Amino acid sequence: MKSLLKAHIFYLIIFVLFLGSINVFSQTDSHTKDPESLIKHLYDQVTFPAGETPDWNYVRTLFIKESTVVMRMSKNETTTLSLDGWILDFVNFINNQNVKTTGFEEKIIKMGSMVFGDIAHVLVLYTSYIPGVSKTPREGVDSFHLIRKEGNWKIVSILNEIPGPDRPKPTILQD
């Protein structure tokens, strides 16, 4: 009788573990179900109120580990960063500009996307703003390349540009 009870408990544990593994491996995160949802979610993650900062470990999960980010640093200069380099640059910005005390906002103004099979391209017109510091939000354009892996969309790369008189916003992002 005792061995029969042990066998039932053993099979019950195996069954529970099996059910848990189905849920873990087949679950599609609602934020990664389509490219635009993923991009909106990323902007939500890097926007934060005073006293908080992003959860960078979670933000990393939205990207493939080999991701690159090309950022506009000045009118004539860009820099290419790894995912960890981009996060470090963001952390340095937060620390150097004392943004943890003010909060930070990046807000999507307009998006345009194209999906083809398991690849996608999303263009985003956004504004960035530091409450209490920025007089007006600054506009930027981000170009995202994404891939669908195991049912979830992941960011492959981000290219950043700042619109100006010599760099008008792309037609797809104009009013």
Residue pairs with C-beta under 8 A, 6 or more apart in sequence:
28 151
28 152
29 152
30 37
31 37
31 38
31 41
31 62
32 38
32 41
32 62
32 152
32 153
32 154
33 152
33 153
34 115
34 153
35 113
35 115
35 120
35 122
35 144
35 146
35 153
36 111
36 113
36 122
37 153
38 62
38 146
38 153
38 154
38 155
39 108
39 111
39 122
39 124
39 144
39 155
40 108
41 62
42 59
42 62
42 155
43 106
43 107
43 108
43 124
43 126
45 54
45 55
45 58
45 59
45 62
46 54
46 59
46 90
46 104
46 106
47 104
47 105
47 106
47 107
48 54
48 103
48 104
49 103
50 100
50 101
50 102
50 103
50 131
51 100
51 101
51 103
52 100
52 103
53 91
53 94
53 100
54 90
56 87
56 90
56 91
59 87
60 83
60 87
62 154
62 155
63 83
63 154
63 155
63 156
64 147
64 149
64 154
64 155
64 156
65 83
66 83
66 156
67 82
67 83
67 86
67 155
67 156
67 157
67 158
68 80
68 81
68 82
68 83
68 157
68 158
69 80
69 81
69 82
69 83
69 85
69 86
69 157
69 158
69 159
69 160
70 78
70 79
70 80
70 81
70 157
70 158
70 159
70 160
71 78
71 79
71 81
71 86
71 89
71 160
72 78
72 140
72 160
72 161
72 162
73 79
75 164
78 160
81 89
86 158
93 99
94 100
94 104
97 130
97 133
99 130
102 130
102 131
102 132
102 133
103 130
103 131
104 128
104 129
104 130
104 131
105 127
105 128
105 129
105 130
105 131
105 137
106 126
106 127
106 128
106 129
107 126
107 127
107 128
107 129
107 137
108 124
108 125
108 126
109 125
109 126
109 127
109 139
109 173
110 124
110 125
110 173
111 122
111 123
111 124
111 125
111 173
112 122
112 123
112 170
112 172
112 173
113 120
113 121
113 122
113 123
114 120
114 121
114 122
118 147
118 148
118 149
119 145
119 146
119 147
119 148
120 144
120 145
120 146
120 147
120 148
120 153
121 143
121 144
121 145
121 146
122 143
122 144
122 146
123 141
123 142
123 143
123 144
123 170
123 172
123 173
124 141
124 142
124 143
124 144
124 173
125 139
125 140
125 141
125 163
125 169
125 173
126 139
126 140
126 141
126 142
127 137
127 138
127 139
127 140
128 134
128 137
128 138
128 140
129 136
129 137
129 138
138 162
139 162
139 163
139 169
140 160
140 161
140 162
140 163
141 160
141 161
141 162
141 163
141 169
141 170
141 173
142 158
142 159
142 160
142 161
143 158
143 159
143 160
143 161
144 155
144 157
144 158
145 155
145 156
145 157
145 158
146 153
146 154
146 155
146 156
147 153
147 154
147 156
148 154
161 167
163 169
168 174
